[in-house]
Amino acid sequence: MLGLNLLIAVLFCGGKYAGEFQNLGVGARICAMGEAGIAQCQDPSGIALNPSGSVELPRSLILMHAENFTGIVKNEFGSVVFPRETGAFGFGLQAVLVNDIKLTTLPDTTLPPGPDNPPVTKDTVATKDIIFYLNASKKNGLFSYGTNLKVYYRNLYLISGFGGGIDAGLRVSLSNLDIGAVVRDIVLAPIIWDNKTRENISPRLGFGIAPKIPITRLNSEWVMEADLLKNLEQNDFNLKIGFEYNYKNIISGRLGKTEQRYTMGMGLKYKRIIFDYALLTHSELGVSHKFSCGLKF
């Protein structure tokens, strides 16, 4: 029960946690690497972390299904990228769903709960958060830069609202090193609730560095990434670390760590098709499973 209460508090409460609903992580590859992906961009899910990366991608799409916290939260995501000569544009859609939330009452509301007055289910409700991404990026030499326009819809059963935000990102791509920086919700992102109240999502700063170590004799490669994130309304920093070993650009193994949680996963490539899996642990809320399928077309 404590874990569920913590989950609801983080995902759906206001204040400094107002933007947490968009931070569950998308893309099984990134999630298996500790959710570190500001510097890299290997598939269209990367636009959610750094909007500047889409210009490095071929025309491609990705779909993800995730069962978070032993199935309490469903996280669905899909995105597609269309490159141009020196730029790219893309779209993304994310849905965070919590079903079967039981509302309870007491048979006799005048008495405290106990063996003779146990709580009973009064109703079963659900919540949902929808995020739409409109992405554009451009490349200039070693540098690429991009932006996301985001539109939110939140339905928390008792209250619902719309909102939006803007992300801005920058990447530098060297031969064996990628560096990225991002500002999420660069302008205070409002959520306008149907009870006439307004809530702002504070900006988040992120910086990532991803060195690559080719192993030529084995036709393989090590990729490492470390991301540092800062919410401007919080005092602490969030460090995310991930590792990937890629063999012949066919099969990959991954490990990572984020917020004291360990992650792992693997990936397979077959011609134009990509399959990725991630497992994320949590000390109180159990494990999360994420599955991605991508296609270059």
Secondary structure, 3 states (H helix, E strand, C coil): CHHHHHHHHHHHCCHHHCCHHHCCCCCHHHHHCCCCCCCCCCCHHHHHCCHHHHHHCCCEEEEEEEEECCCCEEEEEEEEEEECCCEEEEEEEEEEEEEEEEEEECCCCCCCCECCECCEEEEEEEEEEEEEEEEEEEEECCEEEEEEEEEEEEECCCCEEEEEEEEEEEEEECCCEEEEEEEECCCCEEEEECCCCEEEECCEEEEEEEEEEEEHHHCEEEEEEEEEEEECCCCCEEEEEEEEEEECCCEEEEEEEECCEEEEEEEEEECCEEEEEEEECCCCCCCEEEEEEEEEC
